Each structure stands twice: as C-alpha cells, then as structure tokens.
Amino acid sequence: MNEPKLTPMMERIIEIAAMDAKHLGDNYVAVAHFLVAMGKEGTSVGALMLQDGGITLEKLKKLTEKP
C-alpha cells in the first residue's frame, strides 16, 4: 500500500509543532501544537482559515500555556 506523501508545507508545520512541544517540555505533540505551528507558518490554507476567523497567533499560543 502506498503511503500518502506530505507536502513540504505540512512537513514544515509538523517540524515547527515538534520543536514547540519540545521547547515547552511536552513529551508529545498535541493538536494545540499543530494549531500554533500553522499560525506561525502563516500561509497554509489552515492558517488563512484561522486568520479569517479572527484567531491570532497570540490566541493560539495560549492553547499551549501551562496553568
């Protein structure tokens, strides 16, 4: 069975999410890390949808803040 190939942009978003998770001391990459990574990347369809919905990078970063 053929594995689906990721686009270079998706590979970059995964890389950013993994780096952010590690930087935050998390042992896993959660959905919030991916959302922040999309916001940081800024040009993907997902990032543009978030921006159109009024979701800023600052709002996204709050998703990964520790209480």
N, C-alpha and C positions, 0 to 999 in steps of 0.2 A: 504494500500500500504506500502511495506517495504521501510524504509529509507536506502539509501546507507550508509555503515559504512566507516568511515575514518580509515586509517592505523595509527598506533602510530606515525610514522614519519610525516604524514600530520597533525595530531593533534599538534605535536611539532612545525611545521612550522607556523601553524595558531597562536599558542601561542606566538612565537617569533615576528611575524608580528604585533600582537595586542600590545605587550609590546613596540615595537619600535614606533608604531604610537602614543601611549600614551606618551612615552618619548619625542617625537618630538612635542607634543602639538596638534596633529591632532585628530579630532573628529570622524575619520573613518579610516578604513584600506583599502588602495588602492593597486592596482596591484604592484606598486613600493615597498610597504612594504613587499609583498609576495616574490618578487624577492630578496630583501635584506635578508629576512629570509631564503630563500633557499640557498643563498650564505653563510650565517652564519652557517647553518646546515651542509653544505658541502658534504654530502654523498648520497643525494637523486638523482634519475635519472635526475631531473631538474637541480640540482646543477652541476652535472657532465656535462650535456649538455652545461650549461653556461660556465663552465671552459674550455671545449673543444673548444668553440667558442671564447676564449680569454677574456671573461668577468670576471673581477676580483671583489672581494668584494668591493674594493675601488671604482671601476666604478659604481657598483650597489648602493653604499651609496650616490653617487652624485645625484641619481634619487630622493632622498627624502630630499635633502638640500633645505632650503628656500633661495630665492633670496635676 
